[in-house]
């Protein structure tokens, strides 16, 4: 008699577990289905400087890029095709 009671108890627990998993999947309430909330961190934009150091750096970078494109025609071709594709 005790053996039958143990088997029935395990069977009922297994059925309840399967039903809980099925209901969880059906309603998308399982932890893997719930979305995690992320908080966006916003920063304020910095003030523009009135100095000429940034302009000098940008001019150097532009000159270096221009020189690189003039020396490497393959790179120039690839960059111009990707610019047309994105526009």
N, C-alpha and C positions, 0 to 999 in steps of 0.2 A: 504494500500500500504506500509506504514511504517512497519507494522507487518511482511509482506512478506520479505522485505529487511533485517530486523533484523534476521529472521530465516535463510535466505540464507547466510548471513554473518557468522553466527555461524556455519552453516553446512560446508561452505568453509574452515573456520579456523580449524574445527575438521578434515576434510579430509587432509588438509595440515599437521597438527600435526601427524596424523596417518602415512602419507607417510614419514615424517621426521624420526619418530621412526623406521619404517620398514627399511628404507635405512640405518639408523645407526646400527641396528642389523645385517643387511645383510652384511655390510662392516666392522663390528667390530670396528667402530670408536667412539663408545660411551665412556664416561669417565671410566665406569667400565670395559671396554675391553682393554683400553690402559695400557701398563705396566709402572710401576713407576720405574724411574731410581734410582738405589742405587749406591753410590760411596763406593768402598771398601777402607778401611783404612789399610794401610800396615805399619808394624813396622819392624825395623831392628832387627836382632837377637843380643842378648846381648853377650858380650865377656865372655868366660869361665874363671872362677876364678881358680887360682893356689893354693888356700888354701885347707886344708883338712876338713873344716867344712861341705861341701856338701857331701863328701864321708862318713863322720861319720853319717850324717842324713840318707843318703840312706841305709847305713848298718843297722841302727836302724829300719828303715821301713821294710827292707827285713827280718830282724830277727823277727819283730812283725808279719809280714804276714806268715812266716814259722811256728811260734808258733801257730797262729790262725788256720792254716790248719791242723796242727798235732792234735790240740784239737778237731776239728770239722770235722769228716769224711764225713758228708753229704755235707758240703760246699766244701770240697776237691773234691768230686765226681762231683758236679755241675760245678765247675770251670774247671775241666779237660775235661768234655764233651763239654763245650762251647769253650774251646781252640781248640779242634779237629774240631768242627763245623766251626770255623772261618778260619782255615787254609786250 
